[in-house]
Amino acid sequence: MDGVRKTNGTDPKRSEPGDRRAVGAGAVETPHRLLILSDIRFLREALAEVLARDGAFAIAGIAADLDEALAISRAGPPQIILIDAALPDGLAAARCLEELGRQIPIVALALAETEADVIAWAEAGISGYVPRSAALAELVGFLQDIVRGEQTCSARVAAGLLRWISSASRATGQPRPPARPPGLTAREEQVVRLICAGLNNKEISRRLNIGLATTKSHVHNLLGKLELERRGQVARWSRDHASAWREEP
């Protein structure tokens, strides 16, 4: 999350929705195509209505789960994705969407502004977040800031992000054995193990409590990362690279 700007602990004063659309004399920004992901129907529909009314955003679609979000994204890629931070398995959904379109900003909505939560979502690939304390009238301002690469956050969170970046930088210079096969996410590692156990995609979906489309997306991504052509090659790859695996908890 580049462009972090801290606050003094109180809610930042922000412009009313619509005030930031002017780019120059007589010029108006083209609305950004926005995808909303929340399992709460009232919330996603209300957000779509409010944001569409403002005019800064064009609603590309609303989704109740990751499968719907992936289908909408593939049909017509959005320019920004707003994901409800309370969504079950929301971090995994953010990672999956981030891998689908790495240039699309992902924004966590109503995120608890704690160091641990912000860092966890940052690691999942979000570009910014709207804190739980934000008012509805501030939502458009937050989203427009994030599209520009800016983020307003508390001093505590800003300090935590600096410590996280510093720690990651130091760790980069220290050689250590790989925690998991290079490039695989924790979820993809789970899928590899289940493939090796002989489970098909439907069985993996049930075991991990995720949608079939999500499972297929994970399989597609891990095959690409491991430079394999077929899922039947995964078990052999696993045996040949057994030293790269973590021990199961």
Secondary structure as GFF3:
##gff-version 3
##sequence-region A 1 249
A	DSSP	beta_strand	4	7	.	.	.	ID=ss1
A	DSSP	beta_strand	32	37	.	.	.	ID=ss2
A	DSSP	alpha_helix	41	54	.	.	.	ID=ss3
A	DSSP	beta_strand	57	63	.	.	.	ID=ss4
A	DSSP	alpha_helix	66	75	.	.	.	ID=ss5
A	DSSP	beta_strand	80	84	.	.	.	ID=ss6
A	DSSP	alpha_helix	90	100	.	.	.	ID=ss7
A	DSSP	beta_strand	106	111	.	.	.	ID=ss8
A	DSSP	alpha_helix	115	124	.	.	.	ID=ss9
A	DSSP	beta_strand	128	131	.	.	.	ID=ss10
A	DSSP	three_ten_helix	136	138	.	.	.	ID=ss11
A	DSSP	alpha_helix	139	147	.	.	.	ID=ss12
A	DSSP	beta_strand	151	154	.	.	.	ID=ss13
A	DSSP	alpha_helix	155	172	.	.	.	ID=ss14
A	DSSP	alpha_helix	186	196	.	.	.	ID=ss15
A	DSSP	alpha_helix	201	208	.	.	.	ID=ss16
A	DSSP	alpha_helix	212	225	.	.	.	ID=ss17
A	DSSP	three_ten_helix	231	233	.	.	.	ID=ss18
A	DSSP	alpha_helix	234	240	.	.	.	ID=ss19
A	DSSP	three_ten_helix	242	244	.	.	.	ID=ss20
###
